[in-house]
Amino acid sequence: MRAGPGDQTQLEDIDPSWCPSWPAEWQRCFHLVRLHLEDGPLPTESGDVVHQGEDLGRWVRARSGSGGTT
């Protein structure tokens, strides 16, 4: 998914932390983890938290260098 002309301003209005250099899939997982943190702990194991089809624990481990493939 690529942002079209004018989309960047609209996305920044919705979420100031949005960064166009990050892939949409990355930003989707980042957002889902942020939402999860409002009510729960940081998921650190694959399969612990799957939200909207995204394995948040796997995503977090991949970001921390602890394994994972995303």
HUMO-V184712 format. One record per pair of residues at least 12 apart in sequence whose C-alpha atoms are under 10 Angstrom apart, sorted by the first residue. I is the first residue (numbers start at 0). J is the second residue. D is the distance in Angstrom with one decimal. If there is no record, write none. Layout:
I|J|D  I|J|D
This chain:
0|22|7.9  0|23|6.2  0|24|8.4  1|19|8.7  1|22|8.4  1|23|7.6  2|19|7.9  2|23|9.1  6|19|9.9  7|19|7.4  14|30|9.5  16|30|9.6  17|29|9.8  17|30|9.4  24|53|9.6  24|69|9.3  25|58|8.6  25|69|8.3  27|51|10.0  27|53|8.9  28|50|9.1  28|51|9.6  28|53|6.9  28|54|8.4  28|55|6.8  28|58|7.1  28|59|8.9  28|69|9.8  29|55|8.6  29|58|8.5  29|59|8.7  31|49|9.6  31|50|7.2  31|51|8.4  31|53|8.3  31|54|9.9  31|55|7.6  32|48|9.3  32|50|8.9  32|53|9.7  32|54|9.8  32|55|6.4  32|56|8.8  32|58|8.9  32|59|8.2  34|50|10.0  35|48|8.8  35|50|8.6  35|55|9.0  41|55|8.8  41|56|7.9  41|59|8.1  42|54|9.2  42|55|6.3  42|56|4.6  42|57|8.3  42|58|8.9  42|59|6.9  42|60|8.6  43|55|7.9  43|56|4.6  43|57|7.2  43|58|8.6  43|59|6.2  43|60|6.0  43|61|9.7  43|63|9.4  43|65|9.1  44|56|4.6  44|57|6.2  44|58|9.2  44|59|8.2  44|60|7.1  44|65|9.6  44|66|9.8  44|67|9.6  45|57|4.3  45|58|8.0  45|59|8.7  45|60|7.8  45|61|9.9  45|66|9.5  45|67|8.0  54|69|9.6  57|69|7.4
